[in-house]
Each structure stands twice: as C-alpha cells, then as structure tokens.
C-alpha cells in the first residue's frame, strides 16, 4: 500500500520547485547582462559566438557599414532587455505565485519561457550558431527550470483519491 503524502511534503516540493524556477529566471537575467555587456566590449558578438560562426568582428562590421553596426548593436540591446524581462517575470511569478500554489502564476511562468525558447532556439541550428558556449548556459537554466517545474507541479497536484 503506498504511503499517504503529507501536506508538508507537498508544500516542501512546491517551495523547492518554485525556488528552482526562480533561480532559473535569475540565470536568464544573468545571461542577458552578459549579452548586454558583450555588445559594448570588443567581443561585440554574443556569448559563445566567435570567428568560427561569424567571420567578421565589431571593427569589420563598423568599417563596412556604421549603420549596420548600430542596427546590430540595437538588436543586442533590445534582445538583452527582453531576455532580462522574461527572467524577471519567471523569477517573480515563481517566487511570489508558484511558491504559494497559485495555478495561473505557475501556468504563466511555464508558458512565457516556452514561447520565447520555441521561437528563438530553432534559428540557431541552420546557421551553426548553436555552440555550447552560446546555448550551454541557456540549456543549463532550462534544466534547472524544468526540475523546478516538475517539483512544483507535484507539490500543486490535488491528492489522489484512495479507492479503498
């Protein structure tokens, strides 16, 4: 006969899951900060992207077309802002909503990064931009997030009805 789950065990899983989800959200914020800083340094290109993926650097792009350089720079800045905002949304929803068992917060915290990643990740593969240095940190954050989602979900589930 399976053991009956206590409320405190479910609560513990919920809190642990929410904490992992929030941690992953903060990891996205960190990734965005590195992305933003890279735009203003000699690296210019994103984390994990180098001459094997893009054969021109900051100076060459700027020399070729200052307008193109400014356009790429503006995209880096804007994208880093959206990545950071997504991370903050995940962290806030997880810490203040999921941790309390609020289902809409859980659903939103899961849905937001799923949409972002479903749109962003596939474009990395056809052009050889899916390097470990570039997407590795994202995948690590996603694994932490998924562990949190599983734990939180198991803590939020309604207790099973015992047919006996």
C-alpha positions in Angstrom: 0.0 0.0 0.0 1.5 3.4 -1.0 2.3 5.8 1.7 -0.1 8.8 2.1 1.6 12.0 1.2 1.6 14.6 3.9 0.7 18.2 3.2 4.2 19.3 4.5 5.9 17.0 1.9 3.8 18.5 -0.9 4.5 22.0 0.4 8.2 21.3 0.5 8.2 20.2 -3.1 6.2 23.2 -4.1 8.6 25.6 -2.3 11.7 23.8 -3.7 10.2 23.8 -7.2 9.3 27.5 -7.0 12.8 28.3 -5.8 14.4 26.4 -8.7 12.1 28.1 -11.2 13.0 31.5 -9.7 16.7 30.6 -9.8 16.5 29.7 -13.4 14.7 33.1 -14.1 17.6 34.9 -12.4 20.0 32.9 -14.5 18.3 34.3 -17.6 18.8 37.8 -16.2 22.5 37.0 -15.8 22.7 35.7 -19.3 21.0 38.9 -20.5 23.6 41.0 -18.6 26.5 39.2 -20.2 24.8 39.6 -23.6 24.4 43.4 -23.0 28.0 43.9 -21.8 29.3 42.0 -24.8 27.6 44.5 -27.1 29.8 47.3 -25.6 33.1 45.4 -25.5 35.5 44.3 -28.1 33.7 41.0 -28.2 30.5 42.6 -29.8 29.2 39.2 -30.7 27.1 37.2 -28.3 28.5 34.8 -25.7 29.9 31.7 -27.3 29.9 33.1 -30.8 33.3 33.6 -32.4 35.1 33.6 -35.7 34.1 30.0 -36.5 30.4 31.2 -36.6 30.8 34.8 -37.8 33.8 35.8 -39.9 33.6 39.5 -39.1 34.0 41.2 -35.8 33.0 44.6 -34.4 35.6 46.6 -36.3 34.9 45.0 -39.6 31.2 45.4 -39.3 31.5 49.0 -38.3 34.0 49.7 -41.1 31.8 48.1 -43.7 28.6 49.9 -42.5 28.3 52.1 -39.4 24.5 51.9 -39.9 24.6 48.1 -39.9 26.8 48.1 -36.8 24.3 50.4 -35.0 21.4 48.2 -36.1 23.1 45.0 -34.8 24.0 46.8 -31.6 20.4 48.0 -31.1 19.2 44.4 -31.6 21.7 43.2 -29.0 20.5 45.8 -26.5 16.8 45.1 -27.2 17.1 41.4 -27.0 19.1 41.5 -23.8 16.3 43.6 -22.4 13.7 41.1 -23.4 15.7 38.2 -22.0 16.1 40.0 -18.7 12.5 40.9 -18.6 11.5 37.3 -19.2 13.8 36.1 -16.5 12.4 38.7 -14.0 8.9 37.6 -14.9 9.8 34.0 -14.3 11.5 34.7 -11.0 8.7 36.9 -9.8 5.9 34.6 -10.8 7.7 31.7 -9.3 8.7 33.2 -6.0 5.5 35.1 -5.3 2.9 33.0 -7.1 4.1 29.4 -7.6 5.5 29.2 -4.1 2.0 29.9 -2.8 0.4 27.4 -5.1 -1.3 29.9 -7.5 -2.0 27.9 -10.6 -2.3 30.9 -13.0 1.2 32.0 -11.9 2.6 28.5 -12.5 0.9 28.3 -15.9 2.2 31.7 -16.9 5.7 31.1 -15.5 5.9 27.9 -17.7 4.2 29.4 -20.8 6.4 32.6 -21.1 9.8 31.0 -21.5 8.4 28.1 -23.5 7.1 30.6 -26.1 10.4 32.5 -26.1 12.6 29.4 -26.4 10.3 27.8 -29.0 10.7 30.9 -31.2 14.4 31.6 -30.5 16.2 28.3 -30.3 15.4 26.8 -33.7 17.0 29.7 -35.6 20.4 28.9 -34.0 20.8 25.5 -35.7 20.6 26.1 -39.5 23.4 28.7 -39.4 25.7 26.8 -36.9 25.1 29.2 -34.0 24.1 26.6 -31.5 27.5 26.4 -29.9 27.9 25.0 -26.4 29.3 28.4 -25.2 26.3 30.2 -26.7 23.4 27.9 -25.8 25.0 25.9 -23.0 24.1 28.4 -20.2 20.6 28.7 -21.6 20.2 24.9 -21.6 21.5 24.7 -18.0 19.0 27.3 -16.9 16.3 25.4 -18.7 17.2 22.1 -17.0 17.1 23.9 -13.6 13.8 25.4 -14.6 12.3 22.0 -15.7 13.4 20.4 -12.4 11.6 23.2 -10.6 8.5 22.8 -12.8 8.3 19.1 -12.1 8.8 19.6 -8.3 6.4 22.5 -8.1 3.8 20.6 -10.2 4.0 17.5 -8.0 3.5 19.8 -5.0 0.5 21.5 -6.5 -1.4 18.4 -7.6 -4.5 17.5 -5.8 -4.2 14.5 -3.6 -5.2 11.3 -5.3 -8.5 9.7 -4.2 -7.9 6.4 -2.4 -10.4 3.9 -3.9 -10.2 1.7 -0.7 
